[in-house]
Amino acid sequence: MTTGVQAQDATVGSPAPRLKGKATVDTLSIGCLAMVMKDGKLRRAEILSIKETKSGRQFYCNFDNFNKRLDEWVPAARIDFSQDVEWPSPEKPKETKKAAAPVAKKTTTGNKKAQKRPAATRETSIISEGETPHPWAEFTESQKATPDAEGDVTMTLDLDATPGADDDAMDVDDAAADAVAAKSQLNRDFNDEEEKKRLRHGGSMTQNQAEISRIRNISKVQFGRYDLFPWYFSPYPECFTQEDLMYICEFCLSYYGDLKSFGRHRQKCTLLHPPGNEIYRDDYVSFFEIDGRRQRTWCRNLCLLSKMFLDHKTLYYDVDPFLYYVMTTRDKKGCHLVGYFSKEKESAEGYNVACILTLPQYQRKGYGRLLIQFSYELSKIEGKLGSPEKPLSDLGLLSYRQYWTENMIEILLEYNEREEKCSIDALASQLAMTSGDVESTLQALKMQVYLKAEHKIVIPAHLEARHLAMKEKQKTKPKRVIEPGRIKWRPPIFPASTRTWAW
């Protein structure tokens, strides 16, 4: 998995002119733009939130031209109060619409039905009049069931529905409108290179707009011998937001707010590896299979940890219908968590991965590729074609695309050497991928062309050259791969009661 460092086109604040002036720790407010020290340089940043911690007041800063995952809580000492601060513009009072002329009351039943507002207006009014939706809830658009050519009913979203002339005037809440727009944006084809670039730099793959605006609540985490700085909000208990440092046991994943409690726990904790069955071991890593129903507390703690680094992850509490495949590295002190992927026990869509993460301290070292390869090796044992659950996160999309590309080109070059023809279905079967993922990758790489009344797969020269250069590099520095013969696993069979949600 790769990490983004800077967003090229992300700016803070609004383009409108602002008032400038001096500020102090007590007068600095949310919405101000100030110069904040980051990586040894003063950088322009917007204050998004303020909180009181045990060490003093801290400010949540969004830095100019930086990816939002690099936002952080900073103490007042890192803010340069000698320079002018840009104050937020005062909010303009909202204009009230003129009251509509009174309409004569109609008494007939037919007229009452004619006055009934359309479904789209009623549903959006529920969002705008009520409170902010729960972070796990989804906004509801106008849904209409329409039969297709074969008589099956399909659901269509009418995002442009507007009330008619005789309907009541409704003001749709801004948050609801933004959520509808974001959801429409997410439904675009993932093969688009512009979409890939947008997600890489500043986009969020969250399906719920409320999760985007949530401020990161944990400042710093000590996990084993590493200090982690979370990227996103995670629903840990509220009391931990007042702590400057949170301690997480790297074996049982329990969390503590002070060093004394954590030290007492470490003296008693006897766990040295994830609480599941070891199904793979080689010289580099081990994989453990963990049932969310049997190890609920451990899996919930894993979800809390992963939520700090995944902005699109919304599930935390109910872990019963999932299996967790955890990758670790081994030393004399035990098996240390590197990453994991979760998988539904019974996926109606045939997904072989529900959520996947490599912890930040192990990213850019090839571990993400091992997780992806292991998920497909399990699919091969099951005799199924697998696909990750959509939509993928920004980093997940890049990792999968890279894995798919390398393996497809390698197989296609082998077909060329044997002078044999290769089809999309043949590629899908060899890689245990769905035909849809194969075709979308070929189209994204412009490897599928229409020539002489038939579709052909071609390998661009630059991709072939890059692949051959990678092969030469691997002769001196071999990459880590999963050895299928070492996997000791059979597809588990679960009764219906263990495959359903627990609530």
N, C-alpha and C positions, 0 to 999 in steps of 0.2 A: 504494500500500500504506500502511496506517495503522499506527501504533505505539501500544502500550498504555503508560500511564504508571503507573497505580496499580491494584492489585486491591482491590476494596472488602471482600472477605471473607477475605483471606489473613492468617493469624496465624502467628507463629513460636512454637516450643516447644510443650510439652504443657500441658494445663490443670491438671495435678497440681501441688501446692505444691512449691516448690524451696527449697533452702538458699541463703542469701545471704551474701556476704562479699567482702572485698577480694581483688584479684588483681593479678598483675604480668605482664609480657610473658612470663616463663618459666613461670608457673603457669597462664596462661589455656589452656584445653584445648578440644577439640572437644565441642560440645554446650552450651557456656556461652552465656548470654544477657547481652549487654553493651550499653552505650550507645555508639553509633558515629556520628561526624560524617558527614552526607550532605546535600548541597545547603544547607550553612550551618546545619543544625540537628542536634541530637543525637537519634538515633532508635534504638529498641530493635531489636537484631539478634541472630541466632543464628550462632555460629561453626560452619561446616560442614566446614572443612578448614584446614590450616596448612601452609605451605611456606617453604623458605628460598630467597631469590633473591640476586642480586648486590648489591642495595641493602639487604638485611636480611630479617627475618622478615615474612611477610604472612599475613593472615587472610581467608578467604573467608566473606563475610557475607550472610545472607539477611535482608532488612529486613522489619519488621512492616508489614503492609498494603501491600506493594509486590509487583508482578508478579515472578515468579522470573527473568525475563529481565533484571531490574535488579539482580540479585545481582552482587557485585563483590569483587575482591581489594583489601584496604585495608592500609596500613602501620600499625604500632603507634601512630604519632603521631595517628591519627584516632580512637583508642579512648580514652574517658574512664575512666581507672583510679581517679579520685577517687570515683566512685560504685560502689555495691555491684554485684557480678556474681552472677547466678543460676547456681548450679552444677547440672549435670545430675543427675537422680536416679539412685542406684545401681541397676544392673540386678538384677532379681529372679531367683533361680535357677529354672531350668525344672523343672517337676514331671515326674518320671519315672512313666510308666504302669506299673501292676502287671502282672507277667508273666502271660500267659494260662496256664490249666491245660494240662498236656501232653495231646496227642491221640494216641490209639493209631494206630500206623502202618498204613496200608491198603496191601495188596499188589496188589490186582487192578487191571488196566489201566483198567477203567471208573471205579473210584474215583479213580485218579490224575487222570483227565481231569476228574472232577467237582470236584477240589480246585484246579484251575487258576484263577488269579486272572483277573478280567475285564481287558480291554485298558486300560480307563481307569485302573485301579489300577496296572498295570505301567508305563504311560507316565508317570504322575505320580511314581512311585517313582524312575524314571531321573532326573528333574529334581531331586528332593529329595536323592538320595544322591550325585549327581555334583557337579562344581564349577559355579560360576556360568556360565551359558551365554554364548557369544560374542555381543557386541553386535548382530551382524547376523543371529543365529539367531532363529528364531521358536519360541515354546513350542508344544507339541503337546497338543491336547485329545483327548478320546475322539471318534473320527470313525466314524460308522456309515453305510454305504451303504444307502439305502433307495429302492426303486423308487417313482416317482410314478404318477399316474393313467394316464399314457400309456406307462408301462413304462420311462422314462428313469431312470437312477440319479442321485440327488442326495446330496450330503454334508450330514449334520446333525451339529451339535456338541452333545454331551451334557455340559454344564458342571456338572450337578448329580449326576453319577454318584457313588455311594458304594459301598464294598465290602459284600458280604453278610455274614450272620452267620458263615459258615464260612470267610470269607476272612481272610488275614493282616492284622493291624492295621498301617496305614501312616500315617505322619505326613507330610503334604504340606508342602513348604518354603513359608515365607511369601512369598518372592519370586515363586514360581510361582503361588501363589494370587492375589497382587496382579495379576500379569500377566493371568491369566484374567479377573479382574474388570474390568481396564482394557479388555481386548479386547472384552468383552461390552458395556461402556459405549460403545465406539467404534462398535459396530454399530447404535446407535440412529439414528433418522431425523435427518438434518442439517437438516430443515425446522423443527425445534422451536426456538422462540425462546429457551427456557431453555438449550438446548444451545449456541446461539449466544452467549448471555451468559456461560455457563460457560467456553467456550473463549476468549472475549475477555479475561477477567480473569485466570484462573490456570491454565487447562487446558493439557494438552500433547497434541498430536496424534501423538506418536510411537507406532509400532506395537510397540515393544519397550520393556518396562518398565525394562530395564537402562540404556537411554540417558537416561531421566529423571533418574536418581540420579547420573549422571556429573558431576563438578565441572568447571566451566569451567577450562580449562588455560591459556589465553592471556589475559594481563591487558590488554594494549593493543597496537594495531597502527597503524603509520604507513602510510597508503595514499595516495600522491600528496601533496596538500596537506591531507589530512584525517587526524585522529586518530580511530580507530574503537575502540570498546569492545565486544568480542564479547558475545553473549548466551548462547551454549551451547558445549558441548564440541566440539572439532574435532580429528581425529586427526593433528595435526602431530607431527613427531619429538619425543621426550620431552625432548631437550636444550633446546627452546624454552620449556619451562615454567619454567625458571630465569631467563629474561630478563624484565626489566621492560618492554621495548619490542621488538616484532618489526617488521621492515621488509619490506614487500611492494612489489615493482615493479608499478606500475599498468598496465603494458603487457604484460609477459611473465608476470606473477604469480609470479615466483620469490620466495622468502622467505629472509631473513637475520636473524641474531641480533645483529649489531653494526654500527655505523654505518660503520666502515672498509670492511668487506666489501661492504656495500650501495653505498657511494659508488664503489668500484672497479667494481662491476657496472654502475652507471648510466653510467659513462664508456664501457663497452663495448657496452651494450644498444642495438641499432639499431631495435628494433620500435617503431612509432608507432601501431599499430592492432591489433585482434585478428587472428590469423593465419588468415583465411578470406576468402570472397568477399563483397564488399559488395553486398547485394541491395536496399537501400532507402536513400534519402537525401532529406531535405527541409531546411528552414531550421532545424530544431530538433535532429534526431537522425539517426543512421545505424544500420542493422542489418547485421550480418555473420553469415553461415552458416558454421559450423565443424563438420567431421566429426570425431567422437571417435576414429575409427580412425587418421586421418591426423595429428591433433594431440593425441596422448595426453597428453603432459606438460602442455601448456597446459590441457587440459580437466580433468585431475586436479587441477591447482592451482586451477582455478576451483571445483571441487567442494569442495576444502578451505576455500577462502574462504567459500563460501556456507554450509557446514556451521556456521560460527560464528554464523549468524543464522537457521538453520532447525533446530528441534528434532526434526522428523519425518524429516529426510533421513538415510538409512542407506547409500546407495550412494556410493562414492568411487573405488574402484580401477578397476573395469571400465567404461570409457567407450565401448567400441567400438560397441555397438548404438544409440548416441544421436547425434542432431544437436543442436547448440547454436546458438541464435539470440540473439546478443549485441547489446544496444542501447548506443550510445555518444553522447556529445556531442563536438563538434569545436571546437578552437581552434587557434592557431598552433603549439602544442606537440604536438598529436596528437589522437587519438580516446580519450576517457576513459570507462572502463567505468561504466555507470549501472545496468544490470541485465541479466537474461537469462532465457530459459526453454529447457528441454531437451525433446526430443521423440524418441520411439522411432522408429527407421527402419521398423519393422514392428510395429505395435501390434495385438494380437489383439482387444483390447477397443475399438479405435477412438479411443483417447485422442489428443488433439492437443497436450497438455502433460503432461510427466512431472514437472517441477520448475520453479518460477518464483520469482524473487527480485528485488526492488529494493534496492540497497544503502542502508543507513540514512541516509546523508547526502543521498540524493535522494528519500526517502519524503515523502509528503504534498505532492507537487508535480505529480501527474498522470502520472508516468511508469509507474506500475503499470497504469493504464488503457490506456496505449499498448501495453504488452507483451501484455495480454489481447486487445486489438483486433487486434494484428498476428497472433496465433495463429489467430484466427478468419478473418482475411483469407486466410491461407495455406490454411485448410480450404476456403474458397470456391473458391480456384484449383484445389484438388484435386478439387472436386466432392463433398466429403464433409461429414457432420455431425460436429462435433468436441465433445469434452468433456474437462475436466481430469481427471487421474488422482486417484482418491479413495483415502484421505481427504485433504482439503485441510488445510493448516495453519490456525491460528486467523485470522491476518491474511489469508491467501489466501482463506479462505471469505468474509470481509467484503468483500474487493475484488471477488471474482466476483459476489457477491450485488448489490453496488451497480451493477456494470456491466450485469448481466442486467436489473435492475429499470429502469434508465434507458432502455435500448434497447427493452425490451418496451412500456413506457408510451408512448414516442414513436411506435412503430408502431401501437399500439392507438388512439391519438388520431387518427392519420391515417386509420384505418379508420372511426372515428366521423364524421369530417368528410365522408368519401365515402359514409357510410351503408351500408357493406358489412359483411358478416359475416366474422369471423376465427376460424380454428381453431388448435389447438395445432400441428398439422403445418405450417400456413402460417407461424406464428411461427418454428418451428424452421428452416424452409427459408430464410426471409429473414435470419435471424441466424446460420445455419450451426451451430446448437446442436442437441443431441439432444433428442428429445421428452421424455425423462425429466428433463433439466435444466429445460426450459420448464415442465413440469407441477409439479415440486417447487418452483420459484420462485413460481408462481402460488398454490400452496397455502400457502407460507410467508407470502405477502403477503395471504392471504385474498381473492384475486381470482377464485377459482373457486367458483361456487355452483351448487346444483341447484334449478332453478325450473321448474315446469310440465312435469315429466317429462323435462327435458333439462338438460344442463350448459351453463352460461353463464359468460363471462368478464366481470367488472365491474371498473371502476377506482374505488377508494375516493377520496373527495373530497380527503382530506389528501395522498394521493400525487399527484393531479392538480395540486393547488395548489403543492406543492413542486416539481413538474416545471416548471410555468409560471414560477415564481419563478427557477428555475435558468436557464431560457431568457432571461429578462430580464437576468439578471446577465451572461450570455455575450455580450450585445450590446455591453457596454463592455469586457469582459475575455474574449475568445474562448478556449475550451479547446483544447488541442492534440489533434489527431486524426491518424490514419494516412490518407494519400491513396492509395487502392488503385491508381491509375494510375501511381504512382511505383515500384511493386514490380516488380523485374526478377528473376523467379524462375520456374522450372519444377519440378514435383515430381521429385526425384532418384530414379533407379532403381538399386538395389543388388543385387549377387549374394547368394545365400543365405549365403555364408561371412562377409560383412561385417555381417550382421544378427544374429549370434549372439554369445553371451557368450564372452569370450576365455579364461576359465579352464577 
